[in-house]
Amino acid sequence: MYYQIFVENTGETDIYSRVLLYGFTDELADELGTQTGYLLGNSLLQVTSITVSNNNNSETIANQTMIDLLPLDFGADYSNDYIVLANQLAIPVGGSAVVTISFTISGDAGNDYQNLALLISSVSIQSVSQ
């Protein structure tokens, strides 16, 4: 699965932008299905790899497990955690940048990861003047 995020500078000054995924919540995909992996504390963050690139600079993430990209250590609660997808997008007035993200589930995930869901609460774009 892949996504593209378009960041456009419609302001009156050049900006630096960063793009983040924020707030991860583990859930069951089907309440009537097996809860084994969920009860063991398994998370799709452990077996989902992310690849990120943009058309603005050479900053990339190449096939990294999502849990390894979390800068904070909240234990099993990832609801306040985030992953920085792009950190230094220099966008001039009237310009734009495209951030491309792909997600891949490891072929080694096994049955312990069946019936799990991972919710991402938001995509955040933060910008400051250059």
PyMOL CGO cylinders between C-alpha atoms (Angstrom):
from pymol import cmd
from pymol.cgo import CYLINDER

trace = [
    CYLINDER, 0.00, 0.00, 0.00, 1.34, 3.47, -0.73, 0.3, 1, 1, 1, 1, 1, 1,
    CYLINDER, 1.34, 3.47, -0.73, 0.24, 7.06, -0.21, 0.3, 1, 1, 1, 1, 1, 1,
    CYLINDER, 0.24, 7.06, -0.21, 1.33, 10.47, -1.43, 0.3, 1, 1, 1, 1, 1, 1,
    CYLINDER, 1.33, 10.47, -1.43, 1.15, 13.64, 0.65, 0.3, 1, 1, 1, 1, 1, 1,
    CYLINDER, 1.15, 13.64, 0.65, 1.25, 16.96, -1.20, 0.3, 1, 1, 1, 1, 1, 1,
    CYLINDER, 1.25, 16.96, -1.20, 2.64, 19.92, 0.76, 0.3, 1, 1, 1, 1, 1, 1,
    CYLINDER, 2.64, 19.92, 0.76, 2.08, 23.31, -0.89, 0.3, 1, 1, 1, 1, 1, 1,
    CYLINDER, 2.08, 23.31, -0.89, 3.33, 26.72, 0.21, 0.3, 1, 1, 1, 1, 1, 1,
    CYLINDER, 3.33, 26.72, 0.21, 0.48, 29.17, -0.37, 0.3, 1, 1, 1, 1, 1, 1,
    CYLINDER, 0.48, 29.17, -0.37, 1.96, 31.74, 2.02, 0.3, 1, 1, 1, 1, 1, 1,
    CYLINDER, 1.96, 31.74, 2.02, 4.07, 34.79, 1.43, 0.3, 1, 1, 1, 1, 1, 1,
    CYLINDER, 4.07, 34.79, 1.43, 7.46, 33.51, 2.64, 0.3, 1, 1, 1, 1, 1, 1,
    CYLINDER, 7.46, 33.51, 2.64, 9.66, 30.49, 1.93, 0.3, 1, 1, 1, 1, 1, 1,
    CYLINDER, 9.66, 30.49, 1.93, 9.21, 27.68, 4.45, 0.3, 1, 1, 1, 1, 1, 1,
    CYLINDER, 9.21, 27.68, 4.45, 10.76, 24.53, 5.86, 0.3, 1, 1, 1, 1, 1, 1,
    CYLINDER, 10.76, 24.53, 5.86, 8.23, 21.77, 6.45, 0.3, 1, 1, 1, 1, 1, 1,
    CYLINDER, 8.23, 21.77, 6.45, 8.25, 18.42, 8.13, 0.3, 1, 1, 1, 1, 1, 1,
    CYLINDER, 8.25, 18.42, 8.13, 5.72, 15.61, 7.81, 0.3, 1, 1, 1, 1, 1, 1,
    CYLINDER, 5.72, 15.61, 7.81, 4.89, 13.18, 10.61, 0.3, 1, 1, 1, 1, 1, 1,
    CYLINDER, 4.89, 13.18, 10.61, 2.62, 10.24, 11.34, 0.3, 1, 1, 1, 1, 1, 1,
    CYLINDER, 2.62, 10.24, 11.34, 1.26, 10.64, 14.84, 0.3, 1, 1, 1, 1, 1, 1,
    CYLINDER, 1.26, 10.64, 14.84, -0.58, 8.48, 17.38, 0.3, 1, 1, 1, 1, 1, 1,
    CYLINDER, -0.58, 8.48, 17.38, -0.61, 4.71, 16.90, 0.3, 1, 1, 1, 1, 1, 1,
    CYLINDER, -0.61, 4.71, 16.90, -3.24, 2.46, 18.46, 0.3, 1, 1, 1, 1, 1, 1,
    CYLINDER, -3.24, 2.46, 18.46, -3.30, -1.33, 18.33, 0.3, 1, 1, 1, 1, 1, 1,
    CYLINDER, -3.30, -1.33, 18.33, -6.70, -2.96, 17.89, 0.3, 1, 1, 1, 1, 1, 1,
    CYLINDER, -6.70, -2.96, 17.89, -8.32, -6.15, 16.74, 0.3, 1, 1, 1, 1, 1, 1,
    CYLINDER, -8.32, -6.15, 16.74, -9.37, -6.16, 13.10, 0.3, 1, 1, 1, 1, 1, 1,
    CYLINDER, -9.37, -6.16, 13.10, -12.36, -8.37, 13.94, 0.3, 1, 1, 1, 1, 1, 1,
    CYLINDER, -12.36, -8.37, 13.94, -13.77, -8.55, 17.48, 0.3, 1, 1, 1, 1, 1, 1,
    CYLINDER, -13.77, -8.55, 17.48, -15.05, -12.09, 16.78, 0.3, 1, 1, 1, 1, 1, 1,
    CYLINDER, -15.05, -12.09, 16.78, -11.67, -13.32, 15.55, 0.3, 1, 1, 1, 1, 1, 1,
    CYLINDER, -11.67, -13.32, 15.55, -8.73, -14.65, 17.51, 0.3, 1, 1, 1, 1, 1, 1,
    CYLINDER, -8.73, -14.65, 17.51, -7.20, -12.38, 20.16, 0.3, 1, 1, 1, 1, 1, 1,
    CYLINDER, -7.20, -12.38, 20.16, -4.03, -14.42, 20.67, 0.3, 1, 1, 1, 1, 1, 1,
    CYLINDER, -4.03, -14.42, 20.67, -1.49, -12.01, 19.19, 0.3, 1, 1, 1, 1, 1, 1,
    CYLINDER, -1.49, -12.01, 19.19, -3.25, -8.99, 20.67, 0.3, 1, 1, 1, 1, 1, 1,
    CYLINDER, -3.25, -8.99, 20.67, -3.20, -10.48, 24.17, 0.3, 1, 1, 1, 1, 1, 1,
    CYLINDER, -3.20, -10.48, 24.17, 0.50, -11.30, 23.75, 0.3, 1, 1, 1, 1, 1, 1,
    CYLINDER, 0.50, -11.30, 23.75, 1.17, -7.59, 23.13, 0.3, 1, 1, 1, 1, 1, 1,
    CYLINDER, 1.17, -7.59, 23.13, 2.01, -7.99, 19.46, 0.3, 1, 1, 1, 1, 1, 1,
    CYLINDER, 2.01, -7.99, 19.46, 1.74, -4.87, 17.32, 0.3, 1, 1, 1, 1, 1, 1,
    CYLINDER, 1.74, -4.87, 17.32, 1.76, -4.38, 13.57, 0.3, 1, 1, 1, 1, 1, 1,
    CYLINDER, 1.76, -4.38, 13.57, 4.39, -1.69, 14.30, 0.3, 1, 1, 1, 1, 1, 1,
    CYLINDER, 4.39, -1.69, 14.30, 6.76, -4.63, 14.89, 0.3, 1, 1, 1, 1, 1, 1,
    CYLINDER, 6.76, -4.63, 14.89, 6.30, -6.19, 11.44, 0.3, 1, 1, 1, 1, 1, 1,
    CYLINDER, 6.30, -6.19, 11.44, 5.32, -3.29, 9.17, 0.3, 1, 1, 1, 1, 1, 1,
    CYLINDER, 5.32, -3.29, 9.17, 8.12, -1.69, 7.21, 0.3, 1, 1, 1, 1, 1, 1,
    CYLINDER, 8.12, -1.69, 7.21, 7.89, 1.81, 5.81, 0.3, 1, 1, 1, 1, 1, 1,
    CYLINDER, 7.89, 1.81, 5.81, 9.69, 3.37, 2.86, 0.3, 1, 1, 1, 1, 1, 1,
    CYLINDER, 9.69, 3.37, 2.86, 9.54, 7.15, 2.38, 0.3, 1, 1, 1, 1, 1, 1,
    CYLINDER, 9.54, 7.15, 2.38, 10.93, 9.49, -0.25, 0.3, 1, 1, 1, 1, 1, 1,
    CYLINDER, 10.93, 9.49, -0.25, 10.16, 12.97, -1.51, 0.3, 1, 1, 1, 1, 1, 1,
    CYLINDER, 10.16, 12.97, -1.51, 10.73, 15.03, -4.64, 0.3, 1, 1, 1, 1, 1, 1,
    CYLINDER, 10.73, 15.03, -4.64, 12.34, 17.88, -2.67, 0.3, 1, 1, 1, 1, 1, 1,
    CYLINDER, 12.34, 17.88, -2.67, 15.59, 16.48, -1.24, 0.3, 1, 1, 1, 1, 1, 1,
    CYLINDER, 15.59, 16.48, -1.24, 17.52, 13.25, -0.77, 0.3, 1, 1, 1, 1, 1, 1,
    CYLINDER, 17.52, 13.25, -0.77, 15.98, 12.49, 2.64, 0.3, 1, 1, 1, 1, 1, 1,
    CYLINDER, 15.98, 12.49, 2.64, 14.64, 8.91, 2.60, 0.3, 1, 1, 1, 1, 1, 1,
    CYLINDER, 14.64, 8.91, 2.60, 13.61, 6.06, 4.83, 0.3, 1, 1, 1, 1, 1, 1,
    CYLINDER, 13.61, 6.06, 4.83, 14.36, 2.72, 3.20, 0.3, 1, 1, 1, 1, 1, 1,
    CYLINDER, 14.36, 2.72, 3.20, 12.38, -0.30, 4.36, 0.3, 1, 1, 1, 1, 1, 1,
    CYLINDER, 12.38, -0.30, 4.36, 12.61, 0.40, 8.10, 0.3, 1, 1, 1, 1, 1, 1,
    CYLINDER, 12.61, 0.40, 8.10, 10.39, -1.32, 10.66, 0.3, 1, 1, 1, 1, 1, 1,
    CYLINDER, 10.39, -1.32, 10.66, 7.97, 1.28, 12.03, 0.3, 1, 1, 1, 1, 1, 1,
    CYLINDER, 7.97, 1.28, 12.03, 8.66, 0.47, 15.68, 0.3, 1, 1, 1, 1, 1, 1,
    CYLINDER, 8.66, 0.47, 15.68, 12.37, 1.20, 15.09, 0.3, 1, 1, 1, 1, 1, 1,
    CYLINDER, 12.37, 1.20, 15.09, 11.52, 4.72, 13.89, 0.3, 1, 1, 1, 1, 1, 1,
    CYLINDER, 11.52, 4.72, 13.89, 9.62, 5.74, 17.04, 0.3, 1, 1, 1, 1, 1, 1,
    CYLINDER, 9.62, 5.74, 17.04, 11.73, 8.30, 18.94, 0.3, 1, 1, 1, 1, 1, 1,
    CYLINDER, 11.73, 8.30, 18.94, 9.92, 7.86, 22.26, 0.3, 1, 1, 1, 1, 1, 1,
    CYLINDER, 9.92, 7.86, 22.26, 9.65, 4.80, 24.50, 0.3, 1, 1, 1, 1, 1, 1,
    CYLINDER, 9.65, 4.80, 24.50, 6.15, 4.54, 25.96, 0.3, 1, 1, 1, 1, 1, 1,
    CYLINDER, 6.15, 4.54, 25.96, 6.21, 0.76, 26.27, 0.3, 1, 1, 1, 1, 1, 1,
    CYLINDER, 6.21, 0.76, 26.27, 3.06, -0.69, 24.72, 0.3, 1, 1, 1, 1, 1, 1,
    CYLINDER, 3.06, -0.69, 24.72, 1.28, 2.69, 24.51, 0.3, 1, 1, 1, 1, 1, 1,
    CYLINDER, 1.28, 2.69, 24.51, 2.12, 4.33, 21.20, 0.3, 1, 1, 1, 1, 1, 1,
    CYLINDER, 2.12, 4.33, 21.20, -0.80, 6.79, 21.19, 0.3, 1, 1, 1, 1, 1, 1,
    CYLINDER, -0.80, 6.79, 21.19, 1.49, 9.80, 21.80, 0.3, 1, 1, 1, 1, 1, 1,
    CYLINDER, 1.49, 9.80, 21.80, 4.33, 8.61, 19.60, 0.3, 1, 1, 1, 1, 1, 1,
    CYLINDER, 4.33, 8.61, 19.60, 5.24, 9.72, 16.08, 0.3, 1, 1, 1, 1, 1, 1,
    CYLINDER, 5.24, 9.72, 16.08, 7.38, 8.94, 13.05, 0.3, 1, 1, 1, 1, 1, 1,
    CYLINDER, 7.38, 8.94, 13.05, 9.06, 11.74, 11.11, 0.3, 1, 1, 1, 1, 1, 1,
    CYLINDER, 9.06, 11.74, 11.11, 8.55, 11.06, 7.40, 0.3, 1, 1, 1, 1, 1, 1,
    CYLINDER, 8.55, 11.06, 7.40, 10.33, 14.17, 6.09, 0.3, 1, 1, 1, 1, 1, 1,
    CYLINDER, 10.33, 14.17, 6.09, 12.16, 16.73, 8.17, 0.3, 1, 1, 1, 1, 1, 1,
    CYLINDER, 12.16, 16.73, 8.17, 13.71, 19.40, 5.94, 0.3, 1, 1, 1, 1, 1, 1,
    CYLINDER, 13.71, 19.40, 5.94, 11.39, 20.16, 3.02, 0.3, 1, 1, 1, 1, 1, 1,
    CYLINDER, 11.39, 20.16, 3.02, 12.47, 23.60, 1.76, 0.3, 1, 1, 1, 1, 1, 1,
    CYLINDER, 12.47, 23.60, 1.76, 9.44, 24.97, -0.10, 0.3, 1, 1, 1, 1, 1, 1,
    CYLINDER, 9.44, 24.97, -0.10, 9.53, 28.39, -1.76, 0.3, 1, 1, 1, 1, 1, 1,
    CYLINDER, 9.53, 28.39, -1.76, 6.45, 30.61, -2.08, 0.3, 1, 1, 1, 1, 1, 1,
    CYLINDER, 6.45, 30.61, -2.08, 4.12, 28.98, -4.59, 0.3, 1, 1, 1, 1, 1, 1,
    CYLINDER, 4.12, 28.98, -4.59, 6.14, 25.75, -4.52, 0.3, 1, 1, 1, 1, 1, 1,
    CYLINDER, 6.14, 25.75, -4.52, 5.24, 22.28, -3.36, 0.3, 1, 1, 1, 1, 1, 1,
    CYLINDER, 5.24, 22.28, -3.36, 6.69, 18.95, -2.32, 0.3, 1, 1, 1, 1, 1, 1,
    CYLINDER, 6.69, 18.95, -2.32, 5.39, 15.40, -2.64, 0.3, 1, 1, 1, 1, 1, 1,
    CYLINDER, 5.39, 15.40, -2.64, 6.13, 12.83, 0.08, 0.3, 1, 1, 1, 1, 1, 1,
    CYLINDER, 6.13, 12.83, 0.08, 5.59, 9.21, -1.03, 0.3, 1, 1, 1, 1, 1, 1,
    CYLINDER, 5.59, 9.21, -1.03, 5.06, 6.54, 1.62, 0.3, 1, 1, 1, 1, 1, 1,
    CYLINDER, 5.06, 6.54, 1.62, 4.74, 2.78, 1.21, 0.3, 1, 1, 1, 1, 1, 1,
    CYLINDER, 4.74, 2.78, 1.21, 3.94, 0.16, 3.84, 0.3, 1, 1, 1, 1, 1, 1,
    CYLINDER, 3.94, 0.16, 3.84, 4.91, -3.52, 3.67, 0.3, 1, 1, 1, 1, 1, 1,
    CYLINDER, 4.91, -3.52, 3.67, 4.04, -6.32, 6.10, 0.3, 1, 1, 1, 1, 1, 1,
    CYLINDER, 4.04, -6.32, 6.10, 6.97, -8.69, 6.66, 0.3, 1, 1, 1, 1, 1, 1,
    CYLINDER, 6.97, -8.69, 6.66, 6.61, -12.13, 5.15, 0.3, 1, 1, 1, 1, 1, 1,
    CYLINDER, 6.61, -12.13, 5.15, 7.93, -13.47, 8.47, 0.3, 1, 1, 1, 1, 1, 1,
    CYLINDER, 7.93, -13.47, 8.47, 5.04, -11.97, 10.47, 0.3, 1, 1, 1, 1, 1, 1,
    CYLINDER, 5.04, -11.97, 10.47, 3.41, -15.32, 11.20, 0.3, 1, 1, 1, 1, 1, 1,
    CYLINDER, 3.41, -15.32, 11.20, 0.05, -16.17, 12.73, 0.3, 1, 1, 1, 1, 1, 1,
    CYLINDER, 0.05, -16.17, 12.73, 0.65, -14.14, 15.92, 0.3, 1, 1, 1, 1, 1, 1,
    CYLINDER, 0.65, -14.14, 15.92, -0.05, -11.00, 13.86, 0.3, 1, 1, 1, 1, 1, 1,
    CYLINDER, -0.05, -11.00, 13.86, -3.34, -12.19, 12.37, 0.3, 1, 1, 1, 1, 1, 1,
    CYLINDER, -3.34, -12.19, 12.37, -6.45, -10.18, 13.22, 0.3, 1, 1, 1, 1, 1, 1,
    CYLINDER, -6.45, -10.18, 13.22, -4.45, -7.11, 14.33, 0.3, 1, 1, 1, 1, 1, 1,
    CYLINDER, -4.45, -7.11, 14.33, -5.20, -3.56, 13.21, 0.3, 1, 1, 1, 1, 1, 1,
    CYLINDER, -5.20, -3.56, 13.21, -3.07, -0.45, 13.56, 0.3, 1, 1, 1, 1, 1, 1,
    CYLINDER, -3.07, -0.45, 13.56, -4.75, 2.93, 13.65, 0.3, 1, 1, 1, 1, 1, 1,
    CYLINDER, -4.75, 2.93, 13.65, -2.79, 6.10, 12.88, 0.3, 1, 1, 1, 1, 1, 1,
    CYLINDER, -2.79, 6.10, 12.88, -4.56, 9.09, 14.39, 0.3, 1, 1, 1, 1, 1, 1,
    CYLINDER, -4.56, 9.09, 14.39, -3.13, 11.82, 12.16, 0.3, 1, 1, 1, 1, 1, 1,
    CYLINDER, -3.13, 11.82, 12.16, -0.72, 13.06, 9.57, 0.3, 1, 1, 1, 1, 1, 1,
    CYLINDER, -0.72, 13.06, 9.57, 0.88, 16.29, 10.78, 0.3, 1, 1, 1, 1, 1, 1,
    CYLINDER, 0.88, 16.29, 10.78, 2.58, 18.90, 8.60, 0.3, 1, 1, 1, 1, 1, 1,
    CYLINDER, 2.58, 18.90, 8.60, 4.58, 21.50, 10.51, 0.3, 1, 1, 1, 1, 1, 1,
    CYLINDER, 4.58, 21.50, 10.51, 6.11, 24.51, 8.78, 0.3, 1, 1, 1, 1, 1, 1,
    CYLINDER, 6.11, 24.51, 8.78, 8.33, 27.43, 9.82, 0.3, 1, 1, 1, 1, 1, 1,
    CYLINDER, 8.33, 27.43, 9.82, 9.67, 30.41, 7.85, 0.3, 1, 1, 1, 1, 1, 1,
    CYLINDER, 9.67, 30.41, 7.85, 13.11, 30.00, 6.32, 0.3, 1, 1, 1, 1, 1, 1,
]
cmd.load_cgo(trace, "trace")
